[in-house]
Amino acid sequence: MNLGVRWSLHGDGRTPAPGAVVRPDERLSWPRTAGLGAQHVVAMFGASFVAPVLMGLDPNLAIMMSGVATMIFLLATRGRIPSYLGCSLSFVGVAATIRATGGDSATVTGAILVVGAALFLAGLAVRRFGARIIHAAMPPIVTGAVVMLIGFNLAPVTASTYWPQDQWTALLVMLFTGLAVVCLRGFWSRIAIFLGLIFGYGISWVFDRVFGRIHSPVGGAEAVDHWRLDLSGVGEADWIGLPAFHAPSFEWSAILVALPVVIALIAENAGHVKAVGEMTGDPLDDELGTAIAADGAASMLSTAVGGPPNTTYSENIGVMAATRVYSTAAYWAAAFFALLFGLCPKFGAVVAAIPGGVLGGITVILYGMIGLLGAQIWINAKVDLRNPLNLVPAAAGIIIGVGGVSLKFTDTFELGGIALGTIVVITGYHVLRAFAPAHMKPQGPLLDAGTSTYDDEGEGGGQPVARS
């Protein structure tokens, strides 16, 4: 049985020959492979650091389960798709909404586990019926609108929770991160979020030394005097230990809020598989269903023990583009490194100490980028927003999702925000399509490009770029 865990040595094992690439079933020498694995871990650190903190989950467990998820994905795809599965940011808004209505971490992970199950079933359906089933149910206008409302629904979290904790640190971190994303090249641009976190730690420490404690709200609570950077928990944490596990719990209201995210995850996986296929020269359309199902299974396992969901990371596509090394052996090395980090509570304490002002500056960019990925889907698929069939359901759903409009059915059940916005987009589009005249119903591409694109000639001296 081929599990994709055997690799032939590429050339002399040192560097790819001019114009050549290291294919998924090849590897460089093991020391170089380990180094590339560490590079992949650093590339995914930024978002994987931030996501569990924003969702109120254990960052140690998040990093550990990202390693486990990556192993599951590599085994399921038999080593054909080099990819790292890191903590998904698509669920940050879901977690915030669930907690705002009284839910705890168990409720959050229970709702997301159901989404993982739905993603797994969607993957099996794609394997059975092909990619056409995705386009039939969720054409680009729908996937783009849902991704957009998920991202922009997060704006109040930044405005009311993180930014007020330290507005000047937030502003400086936002400016630094934006400059890093735009001005840096190659590998450094792929870890711009990570660099922004380091810059934020440094600025917070300097401000504490220069200005003393700050009087501001912490996590949306009342204003108090506190240090911007509190590392007391790092000194108390052990070097070696297991992360905190917990069992999920299931509530229908939370599940309905979380389910729309499955649309964004399908789009992410579709775009990722397409991008990797183009880069390696190996068409991977036949693996799309397997990739989606593997992502769902990995997320189910992670949330079953209290961890966050996982998804394919486009940051790591950038590392492959820069190094021309697509070896899955490097991803196995990255997964092992992640497991080791997960077993170090001191590492988790450092992550948990991220100052609120730093999160404010980073989430301004990060949340906006998530929302604008929806516009990227529309652009890639050449969606015509002059067509009322596209414009009306997308406009209504986005305003409902972003504005937090709700429908109250009983004293204990109501739909609003992300869930209601998604329902309006999907049902509105298909109902209107059933009654629309023929000239409003052109046939689009069979599958939208998802939320990742790969350009052979990127900006900045022809350096290939990948975007998430």
Secondary structure, 3 states (H helix, E strand, C coil): CCCCCCCEECCCCCCCCCCCCECCCEECCHHHHHHHHHHHHHHHHHHHHHHHHHHCCCHHHHHHHHHHHHHHHHHHCCCCCCCCEEECHHHHHHHHHHHHCCCCHHHHHHHHHHHHHHHHHHHHHHHHHCCHHHHHHCCHHHHHHHHHHHHHCCHHHHHHHHHHHCHHHHHHHHHHHHHHHHHCCCHHHHCHHHHHHHHHHHHHHHHHHHHCCEEEECCCCCEEEECCCCCHHHHHCCCCCCCCCCCCCCCHHHHHHHCCHHHHHHHHHHHHHHHHHHHHCCCCHHHHHHHHHHHHHHHHHHHHCCCCCEEECCHHHHHHHHHCECCHHHHHHHHHHHHHHHCCHHHHHHHHCCCHHHHHHHHHHHHHHHHHHHHHHHHHCCCCCCCHHHHHHHHHHHHHHHHCCEEECCCCCEEEHHHHHHHHHHHHHHHHHHHCCHHHCCCCCCCCCCCCEEECCCCCCCCCEEEC
